Amino acid sequence: MEVQETRVQTDRIFTIPNILSMARLVGVPVFLWLILWPEFGGPKADGWALLVLALSGISDYLDGKLARRWNQVSNLGRLLDPAADRLFVVSTLIGLTWRDILPLWLPLLLLAREVMMGVMLLILRRHGYGPPQVNFVGKAATFNLMYAFPLLLLSDGSGWLATLAAICGWAFAGWGTTLYWWAGILYVVQVRRLVRMDAKAD
């Protein structure tokens, strides 16, 4: 099993990649406010919410790429980047569920997978290992879900565009959720194999 290791190249805080990650963190409450504004008597601002979500995806791509290219990988960046990603996913699930765009069972299903992964990380840490390297299935799952959420938000309307967005959004959500759990099961198999190897070595 491969353990994810990224060499720290700088201790600077205000690097371009870190600033991008910080901006993405600031965007989380902005996005949640925009998506929930209609629920509290405000105007519908889904277009702006989609723009914030799109900018978040662009910054997510750029911060890691620039950090490696400009030798600006830092401990702070390794914390900020995944934190921003997870908070955006959580805020999107909260917003879409609150507005009844997503049924409650879908975020609960995704949350159950995160709880399982948390247990796996604790087991790895107890055996002296870091988090496992993201596999192709996990990346494909994230890709599908990141396409599903904006499309499902866009589907909360009328007309042929909303209908098309609903069809495509639920297709991406179905594949993404399935792959998300498949990747989680693969991690469980890897962790179990690693624990058995350590037990034999003792």
C-alpha positions in Angstrom: 0.0 0.0 0.0 1.3 3.4 -0.9 1.4 6.1 1.7 1.0 9.6 0.5 4.1 11.7 1.1 4.6 15.2 -0.2 7.9 16.9 0.5 7.6 20.3 2.2 9.5 22.9 0.2 8.8 26.1 2.1 7.6 27.4 5.5 6.1 30.5 4.0 2.5 31.2 4.7 1.5 33.8 2.1 2.4 31.9 -1.1 0.1 32.1 -4.1 -1.1 28.5 -3.7 -1.9 29.1 0.0 -3.7 32.4 -0.8 -5.8 30.5 -3.4 -6.7 27.9 -0.8 -7.6 30.6 1.7 -9.8 32.3 -0.8 -11.6 29.0 -1.4 -12.2 28.7 2.4 -13.7 32.2 2.4 -15.9 31.2 -0.5 -17.5 28.4 1.5 -19.8 30.6 3.7 -20.4 32.9 0.7 -21.6 29.9 -1.4 -23.8 28.6 1.4 -25.3 32.0 1.9 -26.1 32.4 -1.8 -27.6 28.9 -2.1 -29.8 29.3 1.0 -30.8 33.0 0.5 -34.2 32.1 -1.1 -35.0 30.0 2.0 -34.9 33.1 4.1 -36.9 35.3 1.9 -34.2 36.6 -0.3 -34.0 36.5 -4.1 -32.7 33.3 -5.9 -29.0 33.6 -6.5 -28.2 30.3 -8.0 -26.2 31.9 -10.8 -23.8 33.5 -8.4 -23.6 30.3 -6.3 -22.6 28.4 -9.5 -20.0 31.0 -10.2 -18.5 30.7 -6.8 -18.5 26.9 -7.2 -16.8 27.1 -10.5 -14.1 29.5 -9.2 -13.6 27.0 -6.3 -13.0 24.2 -8.8 -10.5 26.3 -10.7 -8.6 27.3 -7.6 -8.6 23.7 -6.4 -6.8 22.7 -9.6 -4.4 25.7 -9.6 -3.2 25.7 -6.0 -1.7 22.1 -6.1 -0.3 22.6 -9.6 1.4 25.9 -8.8 2.7 24.7 -5.4 4.5 21.8 -7.1 5.7 23.9 -10.1 6.9 26.8 -8.0 8.3 24.6 -5.2 5.9 26.1 -2.7 4.5 23.0 -1.1 4.0 23.8 2.6 2.6 22.2 5.7 -0.1 24.9 5.8 -1.0 24.2 2.2 -1.4 20.5 2.9 -3.9 21.4 5.6 -5.8 24.2 3.8 -6.3 22.4 0.5 -8.2 19.3 1.7 -10.0 21.3 4.4 -11.4 23.7 1.7 -12.4 20.7 -0.5 -14.3 18.9 2.3 -16.0 22.1 3.5 -17.2 22.9 0.0 -18.6 19.4 -0.4 -20.3 19.6 3.0 -21.7 23.1 2.4 -23.0 21.9 -1.0 -24.7 18.9 0.5 -26.2 21.0 3.3 -27.5 23.6 0.8 -28.9 21.2 -1.7 -30.6 19.1 1.0 -32.0 22.1 2.8 -33.6 23.2 -0.5 -35.0 19.7 -1.1 -32.9 19.3 -4.3 -31.2 16.3 -2.7 -33.0 13.6 -0.8 -31.7 13.1 2.7 -30.4 9.6 2.1 -27.8 10.8 -0.4 -25.8 13.1 2.0 -26.2 10.4 4.7 -24.8 7.8 2.4 -21.8 10.0 1.6 -21.3 10.9 5.3 -21.3 7.2 6.2 -18.4 6.7 3.8 -16.5 9.6 5.4 -17.0 8.1 8.8 -15.6 4.8 7.5 -12.6 6.5 6.1 -12.0 8.3 9.4 -11.9 5.0 11.1 -9.4 3.7 8.5 -7.2 6.7 9.0 -7.1 6.2 12.8 -6.1 2.5 12.2 -3.3 3.6 9.9 -2.1 6.2 12.3 -2.0 3.7 15.1 0.3 1.5 13.0 2.5 4.5 12.1 1.3 5.2 8.6 -0.1 8.4 7.0 -3.2 8.7 4.8 -3.3 6.4 1.8 -2.6 7.8 -1.7 -5.7 8.7 -3.6 -6.5 6.0 -6.2 -8.0 6.4 -9.7 -11.4 5.3 -8.5 -11.4 7.9 -5.8 -10.5 10.6 -8.3 -13.2 9.5 -10.7 -15.7 9.6 -7.8 -14.8 13.2 -6.9 -14.9 14.2 -10.6 -18.4 12.8 -10.9 -19.7 14.4 -7.7 -18.2 17.8 -8.6 -20.1 17.7 -11.9 -23.3 16.4 -10.2 -23.7 19.2 -7.6 -23.8 22.2 -9.9 -26.0 20.4 -12.4 -28.5 19.4 -9.6 -28.5 23.1 -8.5 -29.2 24.1 -12.1 -32.1 21.6 -12.2 -34.0 23.6 -9.6 -35.9 25.5 -12.2 -38.2 25.0 -15.2 -37.8 24.4 -18.9 -35.7 22.0 -21.0 -32.4 23.2 -19.5 -33.5 22.3 -15.9 -34.8 18.9 -17.2 -31.5 18.2 -19.0 -29.5 19.3 -15.9 -31.5 17.0 -13.7 -31.0 14.0 -15.9 -27.2 14.6 -16.3 -26.9 15.6 -12.6 -28.5 12.5 -11.2 -26.4 10.3 -13.6 -23.2 11.9 -12.3 -24.5 11.6 -8.7 -25.3 7.9 -9.1 -21.9 7.1 -10.6 -20.1 9.4 -8.2 -21.7 7.8 -5.1 -21.1 4.3 -6.4 -17.4 5.0 -7.2 -17.0 6.9 -3.9 -18.0 3.8 -1.9 -16.0 1.5 -4.2 -12.9 3.6 -3.5 -13.7 3.4 0.2 -14.0 -0.4 0.1 -10.6 -0.6 -1.8 -9.0 1.5 1.0 -10.5 -0.9 3.6 -9.0 -3.9 1.8 -5.6 -2.1 1.6 -5.7 -1.2 5.3 -6.7 -4.7 6.3 -3.9 -6.2 4.2 -1.4 -3.8 5.8 -2.5 -4.5 9.4 -2.2 -8.3 8.6 1.4 -7.8 7.3 2.3 -5.9 10.4 0.8 -8.6 12.6 2.9 -11.2 10.8 6.0 -9.1 11.1 5.5 -9.0 14.9 
